[in-house]
């Protein structure tokens, strides 16, 4: 048992533990692994994406200028691409040095035909 102000020694306090795996948990693991391979990533953002249905290879070719390559500090890392060939749905992590670079990376993606899934907003 433990005690806290207002709680008697013989009582238990309710403690909420919301330790569940969610979308940002998975992305945090991706970012942690990238940081282990390269260097610290000061700023990142993940978003769901919608594009024309295509293969992963076609997507990689389309976003090659901003695609994470192990060296670029401001880049895009695609993941969750299992429905890309059928529906054009996937997700990305924007990896950047600062928030301005995150914002600036979204515009070229839109020009490449890769944009935020409106159902997410």
Backbone torsions as a table, in degrees:
resi	resn	phi	psi	omega
1	UNK	NA	159.3	176.6
2	UNK	-136.7	162.5	179.2
3	UNK	-125.2	151.9	178.7
4	UNK	-145.0	159.8	-179.7
5	UNK	-54.1	126.9	178.4
6	UNK	87.6	-3.6	179.1
7	UNK	-117.0	127.0	179.5
8	UNK	-73.1	155.6	-178.9
9	UNK	-55.9	-32.2	-175.9
10	UNK	-90.1	-0.6	-179.3
11	UNK	-102.3	158.5	174.7
12	UNK	-110.6	139.5	176.3
13	UNK	-92.7	145.0	175.2
14	UNK	-74.3	130.4	177.6
15	UNK	-126.5	126.4	179.5
16	UNK	-92.4	131.0	174.9
17	UNK	-122.3	109.2	-177.6
18	UNK	-104.1	54.8	-174.9
19	UNK	-90.1	76.0	178.4
20	UNK	-122.4	154.9	179.3
21	UNK	-81.2	128.7	177.6
22	UNK	-136.1	-174.8	-176.6
23	UNK	-57.8	-41.8	-179.4
24	UNK	-72.8	-24.8	175.9
25	UNK	-63.0	-44.8	-179.7
26	UNK	-63.5	-44.2	179.8
27	UNK	-65.6	-38.8	176.9
28	UNK	-59.1	-38.8	177.6
29	UNK	-67.0	-38.7	176.6
30	UNK	-61.1	-49.2	-179.1
31	UNK	-62.4	-43.3	178.2
32	UNK	-57.8	-43.8	179.7
33	UNK	-67.0	-38.6	176.9
34	UNK	-64.5	-41.7	179.1
35	UNK	-62.3	-35.6	177.4
36	UNK	-64.7	-31.8	-178.7
37	UNK	-84.6	-29.4	-175.0
38	UNK	-122.6	-102.4	179.8
39	UNK	-147.1	178.7	-177.5
40	UNK	-60.3	141.4	176.4
41	UNK	-109.6	103.5	-174.2
42	UNK	-67.3	-28.1	-174.1
43	UNK	-143.9	133.4	176.9
44	UNK	-149.9	158.5	-178.8
45	UNK	-149.7	139.9	175.3
46	UNK	-116.4	142.3	179.0
47	UNK	-142.9	151.2	173.4
48	UNK	-82.8	142.2	-172.9
49	UNK	-124.2	150.0	174.7
50	UNK	-128.4	132.5	176.6
51	UNK	-147.7	177.8	174.7
52	UNK	-65.0	140.6	178.1
53	UNK	-55.0	133.5	-178.1
54	UNK	-161.2	171.9	176.2
55	UNK	-80.7	164.1	176.9
56	UNK	-61.5	-39.7	178.4
57	UNK	-59.6	-44.7	178.7
58	UNK	-62.6	-39.9	177.6
59	UNK	-62.8	-46.4	-179.9
60	UNK	-58.7	-43.2	178.2
61	UNK	-63.8	-38.3	-178.3
62	UNK	-67.4	-39.4	-176.1
63	UNK	-103.5	14.1	-175.6
64	UNK	-50.0	-40.0	-179.2
65	UNK	-61.1	-25.8	-178.8
66	UNK	-115.0	2.5	-176.3
67	UNK	-68.3	137.6	175.9
68	UNK	-60.1	129.6	-178.4
69	UNK	-126.2	9.2	-178.8
70	UNK	93.0	-9.9	-178.5
71	UNK	-125.2	-37.7	-177.2
72	UNK	-63.8	132.4	178.3
73	UNK	-83.0	-24.0	177.8
74	UNK	-118.1	101.9	-173.1
75	UNK	-154.5	177.4	-176.5
76	UNK	-119.0	133.9	177.7
77	UNK	-118.8	107.5	178.6
78	UNK	-78.2	146.5	174.9
79	UNK	-152.8	174.9	-179.5
80	UNK	52.7	53.6	-173.6
81	UNK	-98.2	15.8	-174.6
82	UNK	-64.8	-28.7	178.9
83	UNK	-101.8	7.3	178.5
84	UNK	-56.2	-47.6	-178.2
85	UNK	-65.9	-29.5	-177.8
86	UNK	-92.1	-42.2	-171.1
87	UNK	-123.0	-11.5	-178.7
88	UNK	79.7	17.3	-179.8
89	UNK	-96.5	138.1	172.1
90	UNK	-165.3	-175.2	178.7
91	UNK	-134.2	159.1	177.3
92	UNK	-136.5	155.2	168.6
93	UNK	-111.1	123.7	173.2
94	UNK	-88.6	120.8	-178.5
95	UNK	-107.7	126.6	-174.0
96	UNK	-150.4	164.7	176.9
97	UNK	-77.5	-27.5	-179.0
98	UNK	-160.8	173.4	-176.5
99	UNK	-64.6	-37.0	178.0
100	UNK	-58.0	-41.4	179.4
101	UNK	-68.3	-33.5	174.6
102	UNK	-59.9	-50.1	-179.2
103	UNK	-61.4	-43.1	-178.6
104	UNK	-68.6	-24.1	179.4
105	UNK	-76.8	-24.9	-177.6
106	UNK	-68.2	-35.1	-178.2
107	UNK	-63.1	-49.5	178.0
108	UNK	-60.6	-33.0	177.8
109	UNK	-62.9	-42.9	178.2
110	UNK	-61.1	-41.8	179.0
111	UNK	-64.9	-25.5	178.5
112	UNK	-86.3	3.4	180.0
113	UNK	84.6	18.0	-179.9
114	UNK	-117.5	113.2	-177.3
115	UNK	-137.8	163.3	-178.2
116	UNK	-58.7	137.1	177.3
117	UNK	-67.8	119.7	-176.2
118	UNK	-64.7	-20.8	177.5
119	UNK	-69.0	-20.6	-178.8
120	UNK	-76.8	-31.0	-174.2
121	UNK	-74.0	NA	NA
